[in-house]
Amino acid sequence: MNRQRYDTATQRDTWWHCECCGSHEPAEEPYGIGDTEPCIVCGEGVARVMTLQAGARLESAIARGVLTPRRCYS
């Protein structure tokens, strides 16, 4: 199996991910990893640009109770 490895995230594999509701959608230029905005789906959470792998780690930490989701209006 031929696997391609990425050392840095490309624009194609960055996603908006909401810490509160878990929604996600592709991020497009000019947004890059680490940018944040209020979530347009739930209106309460902070959506952050990240890779899918980082989003999975975030959701896992929230599910285990290690991390509390950030709200944009707290």
C-alpha angles and dihedrals in degrees: 000000000000111000123186115216124210119206092185130028115258124211089256094063101044120105140185107240124185115218091204108045099016095233117151138185136168116284118224134196134318088033119088138181112303098025114132136200135163110277113261092204104054099012091216108073134070113250114208131189110242143136121274089250091055090047091053091050090049093050091047092052091049092049091050091049093243092118132036115215114250117239120209095221105044 
